[in-house]
Amino acid sequence: MQQRTLGNSDLAVSALGLGCMGLSFGLGTAVATPQAIALIRAAVERGVTFFDTAQVYGPFTNEVVVGEALAPFRDRVVIATKFGFEIDADGRQGGLNSRPDHIRRMTEGSLERLGVETIDLYYQHRVDPNVPIEDVAGTVKDLIREGKVRHFGLSEAGVRTIRRAHAVQPVTALQSEYSLWWREPEAEILPTLEELGIGFVPFSPLGKGFLTGQIDETTTFASSDFRNTVPRFTPENRKANQAVVALVRRMAVRKQATPAQIALAWVLSRKPWIVPIPGTTKLHRLEENLGAEAVELTPDDLREIASAVAEITVQGARYSEGGQRMIDR
C-alpha cells in the first residue's frame, strides 16, 4: 500500500488506515476479541500501518484489543488514541475533561492498555470549553518531551482552536468527519490545515456506512447502534439521501468498482496529506475498502462528481443534539 505523510511532520502511514471503534463500541454488539484481533492483523498483512482507537471506545476495551492485536507488529505500525472524556471507575463515560492532571492520568492508562512505551499520535477527542487549549497543548508537549507521546492531534476542532494549539505544540493531524455527504471542512478547515502543514484524518469517510449503498429507509440497526440517535439516519432522511448513493453507484459502474471504493477514492483524491480511516468488522469489507486505492478518478470524473453533489442537499444533522454541542466552532 502507498504511504502518505501527515502534513509537515515525519509521520508516514498507509494511505488508508483502519478505524477500530466499531469492533468494540457504537455499532451494536462488540466483536469477539479473537475475531477483532484477527481482523486487525489481516489489515496489517494487507499493508495497513495506521490504526485508530480511543479511551472511550468501550470504554477502554478497544485500546486493549488494538494493543494485543498489534503487539507483534509494533515496529511496523502507527497507533493513534484519544483523550478528553471523564470515565469513572466502573467504565461509565461522563463529560469532557481535558484538565492537565486528567490527561496525564489517562495517558498512563492508555500506555498500559496498548502495551506501548509511546503513543504515536495522541488526539484531544473533543475540545473542552472549560480548559484553555494552550493548557492542553502544553501538557501534550510535556508528554512528548518525556517520550510518552510522539505526535499531537485534535479532533473536531475549529480553526481558532487549531491555530491556538499549533502555536504551543505543532499539531500533526486533525481528525474530523469528511465524506461526499459531509463537506463542511472544505470551507475553512482544509485551507487552514494546508497553510499550517497539518495532516487530515477523516473519520466516517463512508458516511457511517451509508455511502456503501447497503443502507436504505428499511434498514434496521441494533438497539445499541449509535446511528439510531443520528438525525441523518431517520428513515425519512435515509430515503431522501439516496441521491448521494445513486451518484456513487453510477460512477462505480463506470469504474468497475463498488460504491464504497468510489467514496473512498474521492476522499483520497482531495489532498495527498489526507488519510481516511474507514472502519469495518468484516474481512471482505476491509478488502473492499483497501481496493479503493487502485481506483483512479480522472479530473473529468471529479468535475462530474462535484457538479452532481452541488445539486444535492443532504437531509439531517450528523449528530444528535448532545453530540452537536461538543463540536468546536
C-alpha positions in Angstrom: 0.0 0.0 0.0 1.1 3.5 -0.8 2.3 5.7 2.1 1.2 9.2 2.9 2.8 11.8 5.3 0.6 13.7 7.7 1.3 17.3 6.9 4.8 18.6 7.5 5.5 16.0 10.1 7.7 12.9 9.8 4.7 10.7 10.5 4.2 8.4 7.4 1.3 6.0 7.3 -0.6 3.8 4.9 -2.8 5.8 2.6 -5.8 4.1 4.2 -5.9 3.5 7.9 -8.3 1.4 10.0 -10.8 2.9 12.4 -11.2 0.3 15.1 -14.1 1.8 17.1 -16.8 -0.4 15.7 -15.0 -3.6 16.8 -15.9 -2.7 20.4 -18.3 0.2 20.6 -21.0 2.1 18.8 -22.3 -0.4 16.2 -24.2 -2.9 18.3 -22.7 -6.0 20.0 -18.9 -5.9 20.2 -17.0 -8.3 18.0 -15.5 -11.2 20.0 -11.9 -10.5 20.9 -10.3 -13.3 18.8 -12.2 -12.1 15.7 -11.4 -8.5 16.3 -7.7 -9.3 16.7 -7.8 -11.4 13.5 -9.3 -8.5 11.5 -6.7 -6.0 12.7 -3.9 -8.4 11.9 -5.4 -9.1 8.5 -5.2 -5.3 7.9 -1.5 -5.4 8.8 -0.9 -8.3 6.4 -2.5 -6.2 3.6 -0.3 -3.2 4.2 -2.3 -1.1 6.6 0.0 0.7 9.1 -2.3 3.2 10.7 -4.8 2.2 13.4 -7.2 4.4 15.3 -8.7 3.8 18.8 -9.7 5.9 21.8 -10.1 5.6 25.5 -13.9 5.9 25.3 -14.4 3.1 22.8 -15.8 0.5 25.2 -14.7 2.5 27.3 -11.1 1.1 27.3 -11.8 -2.3 25.8 -10.9 -1.2 22.2 -7.5 0.0 23.3 -6.8 -3.4 24.9 -7.9 -5.2 21.7 -5.8 -2.9 19.5 -2.8 -3.3 21.7 -2.9 -7.1 21.8 -3.5 -7.3 18.0 -0.6 -5.1 17.1 1.9 -6.2 19.7 3.8 -8.5 17.2 4.0 -5.6 14.7 4.8 -2.7 17.0 7.8 -1.5 14.9 5.7 -1.5 11.7 2.6 0.3 12.7 1.3 3.7 14.0 -1.2 3.7 16.8 -3.5 6.7 17.4 -5.7 7.0 20.5 -7.6 9.9 22.1 -8.1 11.5 25.5 -10.5 14.1 26.8 -13.5 12.4 28.4 -14.3 11.7 32.1 -14.6 7.9 32.6 -15.4 6.7 36.1 -14.1 3.6 37.9 -16.9 1.5 36.6 -16.1 2.4 33.0 -19.0 4.8 32.5 -18.3 7.8 30.2 -19.0 11.2 31.6 -18.5 14.7 30.2 -15.5 16.4 28.7 -12.4 16.6 30.8 -9.1 17.9 29.4 -7.6 19.2 32.6 -3.8 18.6 32.6 -3.8 16.3 35.6 -6.6 14.2 34.0 -4.8 14.0 30.7 -1.7 12.7 32.5 -3.6 10.1 34.5 -5.5 8.9 31.4 -2.3 8.7 29.4 -0.7 6.2 31.8 -3.8 4.0 31.4 -3.6 4.2 27.6 0.1 3.3 27.6 -0.7 0.2 29.7 -3.7 -0.9 27.8 -2.0 -0.5 24.4 1.2 -2.2 25.8 3.4 0.5 24.4 6.0 2.9 25.8 5.0 5.7 23.4 1.6 6.7 21.9 2.4 7.6 18.2 -0.5 10.1 17.8 -2.5 11.4 20.7 -5.7 13.3 19.9 -7.8 15.5 22.1 -11.1 13.7 21.4 -13.2 16.8 21.7 -12.3 20.4 22.6 -13.1 21.1 26.3 -14.5 24.6 26.6 -13.6 24.7 30.3 -9.8 24.2 29.7 -7.8 26.6 27.6 -6.4 24.8 24.5 -3.0 26.2 25.4 -3.0 24.2 28.6 -3.9 21.1 26.7 -1.3 21.6 24.0 1.3 22.4 26.7 0.5 19.2 28.6 0.9 17.1 25.4 4.1 19.0 24.7 5.5 17.9 28.1 4.4 14.3 27.4 6.3 14.4 24.1 9.4 15.7 25.9 9.0 12.7 28.3 8.8 10.2 25.5 5.3 9.1 26.2 3.8 10.7 23.1 5.2 11.2 19.6 2.6 13.5 17.9 -0.2 15.7 19.0 -3.6 15.7 17.3 -7.0 17.4 17.6 -10.5 16.0 16.7 -13.5 18.1 15.6 -11.6 21.3 16.4 -12.4 24.6 14.8 -10.0 26.9 13.0 -9.3 29.2 16.0 -8.6 26.3 18.3 -6.3 24.7 15.8 -4.3 27.9 15.4 -4.0 28.4 19.2 -3.0 24.8 19.8 -0.5 24.8 17.0 1.3 27.9 18.3 2.1 26.0 21.6 2.8 22.5 20.2 2.7 21.7 16.5 -0.4 19.7 15.6 0.4 16.8 13.4 -3.2 15.8 12.4 -6.8 16.9 12.7 -9.4 14.1 12.8 -12.9 15.1 11.8 -15.7 13.8 9.7 -15.4 14.2 5.9 -17.0 12.5 3.0 -19.1 13.1 -0.1 -22.1 13.8 2.2 -20.3 16.0 4.7 -18.1 18.5 3.0 -18.1 21.4 5.5 -14.3 21.0 6.2 -13.6 22.3 2.7 -14.7 25.8 3.6 -12.2 26.7 6.4 -10.6 23.6 7.9 -8.8 22.3 4.8 -7.3 25.6 3.8 -6.1 26.2 7.4 -4.5 22.7 7.6 -2.7 23.2 4.3 -1.4 26.6 5.5 -0.1 25.2 8.7 1.2 21.9 7.4 -1.2 19.7 9.4 -2.5 16.4 8.1 -6.1 15.5 7.9 -7.6 12.1 9.1 -11.3 11.9 8.0 -13.4 9.5 10.0 -16.7 8.2 8.6 -15.4 8.6 5.0 -18.2 6.2 4.0 -20.9 8.3 5.7 -21.2 5.9 8.6 -21.9 3.1 6.1 -24.5 5.0 4.1 -22.3 5.5 1.0 -21.7 1.8 0.6 -25.2 1.5 -0.8 -26.2 -1.1 1.7 -28.5 1.1 3.8 -31.9 2.4 2.9 -35.1 3.6 4.7 -36.0 0.0 5.6 -32.7 -0.9 7.2 -32.9 -1.6 11.0 -29.9 -1.2 13.3 -29.2 -2.9 16.6 -30.6 -1.2 19.6 -27.1 -0.1 20.8 -26.1 1.2 17.4 -25.3 4.9 17.7 -26.9 5.6 14.3 -30.3 5.3 15.9 -29.6 8.7 17.5 -28.3 10.4 14.4 -30.9 12.7 12.7 -29.4 11.9 9.3 -30.3 8.3 9.8 -34.0 8.6 10.4 -35.9 6.5 7.8 -37.2 9.6 6.0 -33.8 11.2 5.8 -32.2 7.9 4.6 -34.8 7.8 1.8 -34.2 11.5 0.9 -30.4 11.0 0.9 -30.4 8.1 -1.6 -29.5 10.7 -4.2 -25.9 10.6 -2.9 -25.8 6.9 -3.1 -27.1 7.0 -6.7 -24.2 9.3 -7.6 -21.5 6.9 -6.3 -23.3 3.9 -7.8 -23.2 5.5 -11.3 -19.5 6.2 -11.0 -18.9 2.7 -9.6 -20.5 1.1 -12.6 -18.3 3.1 -14.9 -15.1 2.4 -13.0 -15.9 -1.3 -12.4 -15.7 -0.6 -8.6 -18.1 -0.6 -5.7 -19.8 2.5 -4.3 -17.6 2.3 -1.2 -14.5 2.3 -3.3 -15.7 5.4 -5.2 -16.5 7.2 -2.0 -13.0 6.4 -0.5 -11.2 7.2 -3.8 -12.9 10.6 -3.8 -11.6 11.4 -0.3 -8.1 10.2 -1.2 -8.1 12.4 -4.3 -8.7 15.6 -2.3 -5.2 16.1 -0.9 -2.0 14.0 -0.7 -1.9 14.6 3.1 -5.4 13.2 3.7 -5.6 9.7 5.3 -9.1 8.3 5.7 -9.8 5.7 8.4 -12.8 3.6 7.4 -13.9 1.1 9.9 -15.4 -2.4 9.5 -16.0 -5.6 11.3 -15.8 -7.9 8.3 -12.8 -9.1 6.3 -14.4 -8.8 2.9 -15.4 -5.2 3.6 -11.8 -4.5 4.7 -10.5 -5.9 1.4 -13.1 -3.9 -0.5 -12.1 -0.7 1.2 -8.4 -1.2 0.6 -9.2 -1.7 -3.1 -10.2 2.0 -3.3 -6.5 2.8 -3.5 -6.4 1.3 -7.0 -9.4 3.3 -8.3 -8.3 6.3 -10.4 -10.7 9.2 -10.6 -9.8 11.5 -13.5 -10.1 15.3 -13.4 -13.3 14.8 -15.6 -14.7 12.3 -13.1 -14.0 14.7 -10.2 -15.7 17.6 -12.0 -18.7 15.4 -12.7 -18.9 14.4 -9.1 -18.6 18.0 -7.9 -21.3 19.1 -10.2 -23.7 16.4 -9.2 -23.0 16.9 -5.4 -23.7 20.6 -5.8 -27.2 19.8 -6.8 -27.9 17.6 -3.8 -29.0 18.9 -0.3 -28.3 16.2 2.3 -31.0 16.0 4.8 -30.5 15.7 8.6 -27.8 16.7 11.1 -24.8 14.4 11.5 -25.0 14.3 15.3 -27.7 14.2 18.0 -28.3 17.5 19.8 -25.9 16.4 22.6 -23.2 15.5 20.1 -23.6 18.8 18.2 -22.9 20.7 21.4 -19.4 19.0 21.6 -18.4 20.3 18.2 -15.9 23.2 18.4 -16.6 26.2 16.1 
